[in-house]
Amino acid sequence: MTTSHHPPHPLPHPLPRRALRRLPLNAAAALTVVICLFPVYWMVTTAFKPSTDIQSYDPRLVPRSWTFEHFRTAVGADGFALFWRNSILVTLSAVLLALVVALGAAYAVARMRWRGRRQFMLAVFIAQMAPWESLIIPIYIISRDTGMLDRLPTLTLIYFMITLPFTVVVLRGFIAGIPPELEEAAQVDGCTRAGAFRKVAFPLLAPGLMATSLFGFITAWNEFTYANFLIIKQQDSRTLPVWLSSFQSTFGTDWGATMAASTLFALPALIIFLALQRHVTAGLASGGVKG
């Protein structure tokens, strides 16, 4: 008589230990994302809600109906196009100027050996750590005494000064991570030092340039303090953040139009970030590790 032995049914595998250890971290990360994104979600949904729903005592997470009336009100407000032009002009000028100056400074620090190089980088790090809001009084006095108040070039220079240290630090790390032998080989083939950098090293700096450009754009685009204190009399020279601060007083209690204007204001930075996200992540990581 033979007996058949059936293998026991396998028990369900427990969760791996690594997954269990990471569960609290993942939960904390998800909670952080929800907390950070919920005000943005509320701003966007409020921009699409009818005024009756905005003023209702029974707020809803999902609007019952949608409207574009608040966006039409925001776009039709006085000075909307002018302040958009001012913000774009000041922001792009500051970012481009910071990239040009920081590229030369970062190359000099990473590739050349000169006296005071370490002290220069220490000064750059100190400038990066300094709270720029604490400098508003001396900058205001300098701008007043030199006749630079109420002028957009003043804001451009200030935003350039704010974004320059970070740009130098990141680009210096990127240039240091590029083997100098590549440029030396190009020089052997007949290129000048500047030509070797332009043809060999510069194309490899694309992620770092994108990372610093995005940082500079967001910093200058959202800056409010200097724009509010240095542009006092010339209303036509104000930027979008200052315009948004007076938006409620212009339209009374029209919170829908205020949220619609805020949504339009946030769109450029969001679009640029989504377009450059992958390159920006690689740029920040490489610039921080290889430096």
GUMAR-354464 format. One record per residue: x, y, z of N, C-alpha, C, CB in turn; residue in one letter. Coordinates in steps of 0.2 Angstrom, whole numbers, plus 2048, in hexadecimal, padded with zeros to 3 digits. Glycine has a CB too. Example, Ala and Ser with C-alpha at 12.3 -4.5 7.8 and 13.67 -1.06 7.14 Angstrom:
# residues 2
8427E482783E7EA8278427F08278397EA82Da;8407F58238447FB8248408008278467FD81Ds;
# end
This chain:
# residues 291
8047FA8008008008008048068007FB800806m;80380A7FB8078107FB8038167FD80A8117F3t;80781B8008048218028078277FE80482280At;80382B7FC8058317F88068377FD8008337F3s;80C83A7FD80D84080180C8467FD81583F804h;80884A7FF8078517FC80B8567FF7FF8537FCh;80E85A7FB81285F7FE80E8648028178637F9p;81086780780C86C80B80B87280780F86D812p;80587580880487B8048088818077FC87D805h;80C88480281088A80480C88F80881488D7FFp;80F89180E80C89781180D89D80E80F897818l;8098A280E80A8A880B8108AC80E8048AD80Cp;8148AE80981A8B180B8198B880F81F8B3805h;81C8B981581B8BF81881F8C581481E8BF81Fp;81D8CB8168208D08138288D081481D8D7815l;82C8D280F8338D28118348D78168378D480Ap;83A8D681983C8DA81F83D8E181D8428D7823r;8408E28178428E881483B8EC8138468E880Er;8368E98108308ED80F82D8EF81582B8E880Ba;82D8EB81B82A8ED82182E8F282482B8E7826l;8358F28238398F88268378FF8228408F6826r;8368FE81C83590481882E906818837903811r;82990281B82290481B82190B81F81E8FF81Fl;82490C82582391282882691882482691282Fp;82B91782182E91C81D82A91E81783591A81Al;82791981482291A80E81C91E81082191480Bn;81A91C81681491F81981592681B81191B81Fa;81B92881E81D92F81F81E93381982392F823a;82193081482193380D81B93580A82692F808a;81693080A80F93180780C93780B80B92B807a;80C93681280993C81680C94381480A93A81Dl;81394381381694981281394C80B81D948812t;81394780681194A80080994C8008119447FBv;8059498047FE94B8047FE9528087FA946808v;80295380D80295981180495F80C806959817i;80995D80880C9638048089647FE813961801c;80495F7FB8019607F57F99637F680095A7F1l;7F79617FC7F09637FE7EE96B7FD7EE961805f;7F396F7FF7F19767FE7F19787F77F697B802p;7F69757F37F69767EC7EF9737E87FC9737E8v;7ED96D7EB7E796B7E87E196F7EA7E69647EBy;7E19727F07DB9767F27DB97D7EE7DC9787F9w;7E197F7EC7E29857E87DF9847E17E99887E8m;7E197F7DE7DF97D7D77D797C7D77E39787D4v;7D59787DC7CE9777DB7CA97D7DD7CC9717E0t;7CC9817E27C89877E37C898C7DD7CC98B7E9t;7CD98C7D97CD9907D37C898E7CE7D498F7CFa;7C69877CE7C19857CA7BA9857CD7C397E7C7f;7B99867D37B39867D67AF98C7D57B49857DEk;7A898B7D47A49917D47A49957DB79D98F7D2p;7A399C7DA7A39A07E079F99D7E67A29A77DFs;79999B7E47949987E97979927ED78E9967E6t;79B98E7EA79E9887ED7A498B7F17A19837E8d;7A89907EF7AD9927F37AB9957FA7B19987EFi;7A59997FA7A399C80079E99780479F9A27FEq;79D99180279998D80579C98B80C798986801s;79898981179A98781779B97F81779598981Dy;79A97C81279B9758117A097480C794971810d;7A797580D7AC9748087AC96D8067B297680Ap;7AE96C7FF7AE9657FC7B59647F97A99647F7r;7B895E7FA7BF95D7F77BE95D7F07C19567FAl;7B995A7ED7B895A7E67B295F7E47B79527E3v;7B49647E07AE9687DE7A89657DB7B196E7D9p;7A29677DC79C9647D979C9677D17969667DCr;79F96D7D079F96F7C97A59737C87989747C8s;7A69757C27AD9787C07AB97E7BC7B19737BCw;7AF9837BC7AE9897B97B598C7B77AA98E7BCt;7B69907B17BC9937B07BB99B7B07BD9927A8f;7B699D7B47B49A47B57BA9A87B97AD9A57B8e;7BC9A47BE7C29A77C27C89A97BE7C39A37C8h;7C99A47B97CF9A57B57CE9AB7B07D199F7B1f;7C89AC7AE7C79B17A97C89B87AD7C09B17A6r;7C59B87B37C69BE7B77CE9BF7B97C39BD7BEt;7D19BA7BA7D99BB7BC7DC9BE7B57DC9B57BEa;7DB9BB7B07DF9BD7AA7DD9C47A87DD9B87A4v;7D69C67A97D49CC7A77D59D27AC7CD9CC7A6g;7D99D07B17DB9D57B67E09DA7B47DD9D27BDa;7E09E07B67E49E57B47EB9E37B67E29EC7B8d;7F09E47B17F79E37B27F99DB7B27F99E57B8g;7F49D77B07F69D07B07FC9CE7AB7F09CB7AFf;7FB9D07A58009CF7A08069D37A17FD9D1799a;8069D97A480C9DD7A58109DA7AB80A9E47A7l;80D9D77B08109D47B68139CD7B480C9D47BCf;8109CA7AF8139C47AD8199C57A980E9C07A8w;8199CA7A581F9CC7A18259CE7A581D9D279Cr;8239D27AB8289D47AF82C9CE7B38259D97B4n;8279C97B582A9C47B982E9BF7B48249BF7BBs;82C9BE7AE8309BA7A98369BD7A782C9B97A3i;8369C47A683C9C87A48419C77AA83B9CF7A3l;83F9C97B08449C97B68479C27B78419CC7BCv;8429BD7B78449B67B98499B37B483E9B27B9t;8489B47AD84C9B17A88539B57A88499B17A1l;8539BB7A98599BF7A985D9BD7AE8579C77A9s;85A9BC7B485E9BA7BA8619B37B985A9BB7C1a;85D9AF7B78609A87B68659A87B185A9A37B4v;8649AB7AB86A9AB7A68709AE7A88679AE79Fl;86F9B47AC8759B77AE8799B37B38739BE7B1l;8759AF7B88789AB7BD87C9A57BA8739A87C2a;8799A27B487C99D7B188399F7AE87799A7ACl;8839A47AA8899A67A788E9A87AC8879AD7A3v;88D9AC7B18929AD7B68949A77BA8909B37BBv;88F9A37BC89199D7C08959987BC88B99A7C3a;8949977B68979937B189F9947B18959927AAl;8A099B7B08A799D7B08AB99C7B78A89A47AEg;8A799E7BD8AA99D7C38AB9957C58A59A07C9a;8A69917C38A698A7C58AC9877C18A09877C3a;8AD9897BB8B29867B78B99887BA8B29887B0y;8BA98E7BC8C09917BF8C298D7C58C09987C0a;8BD98B7C98BE9887D08BF9807CE8B89887D4v;8BC97D7CA8BD9767C98C39747C58B69737C5a;8C59797C08CA9777BB8D197A7BC8C89787B4r;8D19807C08D79847C08D99847C88D698B7BEm;8DF9857C98E29857CF8E598C7D08E89807D0r;8E29907D58E49977D68E39997DD8DF99C7D1w;8E799E7DF8E79A07E68E09A27E88EC9A57E7r;8DE9A07EE8D79A27F18D199E7EE8D69A97EFg;8D39997EB8CD9957E88C99927EE8D098F7E4r;8CC98F7F38C898C7F88C49927FC8CC9897FDr;8C79987FD8C499D8008BE9A07FC8C99A3802q;8BF99F7F68B99A27F18B399D7F28BB9A27EAf;8B49967F28AF9927F38AC9927FA8B198B7F2m;8B09947FF8AD9958068A899B8068B399680Bl;8AA9A08028A69A68028A09A57FE8AA9AC7FEa;8A09A07F989A99F7F589599B7FA89C99A7EFv;8989967FE89499280289199780889898C806f;89499B80A8929A080F88C9A480C8979A5812i;88D9A68068889AA8028829A680188A9AD7FCa;8839A080087D99B7FF87999A80587F9947FCq;87C99A80B87999981187699F81487E996816m;8789A58128759AB81586E9AC8138799B1812a;86A9AE8188639B08178629B681385F9B081Ep;8609B680D85F9BC80985B9C180C85E9BA802w;8569BF8108519C48128549C981784B9C0816e;85A9C781A85D9CB81F8619D081C8629C7823s;8629D08158669D58118619DA80E86A9D280Cl;85B9DA80F8569DE80C8579E580D84F9DC80Di;8599E781485A9EE8168609F181285A9EF81Di;8669EE81386C9F180F86B9F18088729ED811p;8679EC8058669EC7FE8619F27FC8639E57FBi;85C9F38008589F97FF85B9FF7FF8529F8804y;860A00804864A06805868A077FF868A0680Bi;86CA027FD870A037F786CA047F18749FC7F6i;866A017F0862A037EA85FA0A7EA85C9FE7EAs;85DA0C7F085BA137F1860A187EF858A147F8r;866A177F286CA1C7F186EA1C7EA871A1A7F6d;86EA167E6870A167DF86BA177DA873A0F7DEt;865A197DD85FA1A7D885CA147D4861A1F7D3g;85DA0E7D885BA087D4854A057D7860A037D5m;851A097DB84AA077DE845A077D8848A0C7E3l;840A037D883BA037D483DA017CC837A0A7D3d;8429FD7CC8459FB7C58459F47C584B9FF7C4r;8439F17BF8449EA7BE84B9E77BE8409E87B8l;8509EB7BB8579E87BC8599E77C385B9ED7B8p;8579EB7C88599EA7CF8579E37D18569EF7D3t;8519E17CF84E9DA7D18529D57CE8479DA7D0l;8549D67C78589D17C485F9D07C78599D47BCt;8629D67C98699D57CC8689D17D386C9DC7CDl;8639D37D78629CF7DD8609C87DC85C9D37E1i;85C9C67D885B9BF7D68619BB7D48559BE7D1y;8659BF7D086B9BC7CD8709BB7D386E9C17C8f;8709BF7D88749BF7DE8729B97E28749C57E2m;86B9B87E38689B37E786A9AC7E48619B47E8i;8699AB7DE86A9A47DA8719A37D98669A47D4t;8769A87D987D9A67D68809A17DB8809AD7D6l;8809A27E188499D7E58829967E488499E7EDp;87C9947E487A98D7E387C98B7DC87298D7E3f;87B98F7D787D98E7D088598C7D087C9937CBt;8899907D389098F7D38929887D68949947D7v;88E9867DC8909807DF88E97A7DB88C9807E6v;88897A7D88869747D488A9747CE87F9757D2v;88B9797CA88F9787C48979767C688F97F7C0l;8999797CB8A09777CD8A096F7CE8A297B7D3r;89B96C7D189B9657D289B9617CC8969637D7g;8979647C78969617C189D9617BC8919647BDf;8A09677BC8A69687B98AC9637BC8A896F7B8i;8AC9637C28B195F7C58B09577C48B19607CDa;8AA9557C28A894E7C18AA94D7BA8A194D7C2g;8AB9517B58AD9507AE8B594F7AE8AB9567A9i;8B79497AB8BE9487AB8C294E7A78C09417A8p;8C79517AA8CA9567A68CE9537A08CF9597AAp;8CF94C7A08D394A79A8CF94A7948D494279Be;8C894B7948C494C78E8C595378B8BC94C790l;8C695878F8C895E78C8CF95F78A8C7964792e;8D495B78D8DB95B78B8DB9587858DF957791e;8D79527838D894F77D8D59547778D394977Da;8D09587798CE95C7748D39627728C795F776a;8D69647788DC9697778E19667728DE96B77Dq;8E39607738E895D76F8E695C7688E9955772v;8E095C7678DD95C7608DD96375D8D6958760d;8DE9687618DF96E75E8DA9737618DE96E757g;8D69717658D19767688D497A76D8CB97276Cc;8D298076E8D49857748D198277A8D298C772t;8D39857808D09837868C89857868D398678Cr;8C798A7848C098C7848BC98877F8BF994782a;8BF9867798BC9827748BB97B7778BF98276Eg;8C097877A8BF97277D8B99717828C596F780a;8B99777868B397778B8AD9777888B497D790f;8AC97B7838A697C77F8A397677B8A698277Ar;8A89727788A696D7748A69667788AB96C76Fk;8AA96677E8AA95F7818A695F7888B195D782v;8A896478C8A696479389F9677938AA968798a;89E96D79089797079089196C78F89797678Bf;89196878988B96378888A95E78E88C95F782p;88F95C79288E95879888B95C79E895955799l;88B96279D8889667A38819677A388C96D7A4l;87D96479E87696679D8729647A3874961797a;87395E7A786F95D7AD8709637B28709567AFp;8779647B387896A7B88759707B687F96A7B9g;8769727B08739787AE86B9797AF87497A7A6l;8689737AD8619737AE85F9737B685E96C7ABm;8639707BA8619707C18629777C486696B7C5a;86797A7C28689817C58639867C286F9837C3t;8629857BB85D9897B88569897BB85C9887B1s;8549837BD84D9827C084D9857C784C97A7C1l;8539847CB8539877D285398F7D185A9857D5f;8579917CC8579997CC85099B7C985C99B7C7g;84D9987C584699A7C284199A7C88449957BDf;8419947CC83C9947D183D9997D683C98D7D4i;84399A7D884599F7DD8439A67DB84D99F7DFt;8459A87D58439AF7D383C9B07D18479B17CCa;8399AB7CF8329AB7CD82D9AC7D38309A57C9w;82F9A97D882B9A97DE82D9AF7E382B9A37E2n;8329B27E28359B77E78309BD7E883C9BA7E5e;82F9BE7EE82A9C47F082D9C97F38249C17F3f;8319C87F88339CD7FD8379D37FA8389CA802t;83C9D17F68409D77F283B9DA7ED8469D47EFy;8379D77EA8339DA7E582E9DF7E882F9D57E1a;82C9DD7EE8279E17F282A9E77F58239DD7F7n;8309E77F78339EC7FB8379F17F68389EA800f;83A9EE7F083E9F37EC83A9F67E68439EE7E9l;8349F37E48309F67DF82A9F97E382D9F17DAi;82AA007E5826A037E9821A077E5829A077EEi;824A0C7E181FA117DE81DA0F7D7823A177DDk;822A0B7D3820A0A7CC81CA037CC827A097C8q;816A047CC8119FE7CC8129FA7C580AA007CCq;8149FD7C08159F97BA81C9F57BA8169FE7B4d;8209F57BF8269F17C08259EC7C482C9F67C2s;81F9EB7C781E9E57CC81E9DE7C88189E67D0r;81F9D97CC81F9D27CA8199CF7CC8259CF7CCt;8189C97CA8129C57CB8119C47D38129BE7C8l;8169C27D78159C17DE8129C77E181B9BE7E1p;8149CD7E08129D37E380B9D47E08169D97E1v;8099D37DA8039D47D77FE9CF7DB8029D37D0w;8009C97DC7FB9C47DF7FA9C67E67FE9BD7DFl;7FE9CA7EA7FD9CC7F17F89D17F18049CE7F4s;7F79D57EC7F29DA7EC7EB9D87E87F49E17E9s;7EB9D27E67E69CF7E27DF9CF7E57E79C87DFf;7E09CD7EC7DA9CD7F07D79D37F17DB9C97F6q;7DB9D87F27D89DF7F47D59E27ED7DE9E47F6s;7D89E07E77D59E27E17CE9E07E07DA9E17DBt;7CD9D97E17C79D67E07C39D47E67C89CF7DCf;7C49D87EC7C09D77F27C19CF7F47B99D87F0g;7BC9CC7F57BC9C57F87BB9C07F27B69C47FDt;7BE9C17EC7BD9BD7E77C39B87E77BE9C07E0d;7C29B37EC7C79AE7ED7C89A97E77C69A97F3w;7C39A87E37C49A47DD7C99A77D87BD9A37D9g;7C89AE7D77CD9B17D27D49B17D57CB9B87D1a;7D49B27DC7DB9B27DF7DE9AB7DE7DA9B37E6t;7DB9A57DF7DD99F7DE7DF99D7D77D999A7E1m;7DB9A07D27DC99F7CB7E39A37C97D69A27C7a;7E49A97CC7EA9AC7CA7F09A97CD7E99B37CDa;7EF9A67D37F59A27D67F699C7D27F39A07DEs;7F19987D07F29927CC7F69947C57EB98F7CAt;7F49997C27F799C7BC7FF99E7BE7F49A17B9l;8009A17C38069A37C580B99D7C78069A77CCf;8089977C980C9917CB80D98D7C580998D7D0a;80A98E7BF80A9897B98119897B680598B7B4l;81498F7B581B98F7B182098B7B581D9967B1p;82198C7BC8269887C08249817C082698B7C7a;81E97F7C081C9787C081D9757B98149777C2l;81C9787B481D9757AD8249747AC81A97A7A8i;8299797AE8309787AD8339737B183397F7AFi;8309727B883296D7BC8319667B982F96E7C3f;82B9657B782995F7B482D95D7AE82195F7B2l;82E9627AA8329617A483995F7A583296779Fa;83C9627AA8439617AC84495C7B28469677ADl;83F9597B48409567BB8459507BB8399527BDq;84694C7B684B9477B585294A7B58499427AFr;85394F7B18599527B085B9557B785A9567AAh;8569597BA85895C7C085A9587C58529617C2v;8579527C685994D7CB86094B7CA8549477CCt;8619497C48689477C386D94C7C48689447BBa;86B9527C28709587C38719597CA86D95E7C0g;86C95A7CE86E95B7D58729557D986795C7D9l;87094F7D787494A7DA87B94A7D88719437D8a;87C94A7D188394A7CF8879507D188394A7C7s;8849567D188795C7D388995C7DB8839627D2g;8859597DF8879587E688C9537E78809577EAg;88C94D7E48909487E58979497E288D9417E3v;89794B7DC89E94B7D98A29517DB89D94B7D2k;89F9567DE8A395C7E08A895B7E689E9627E2g;
# end
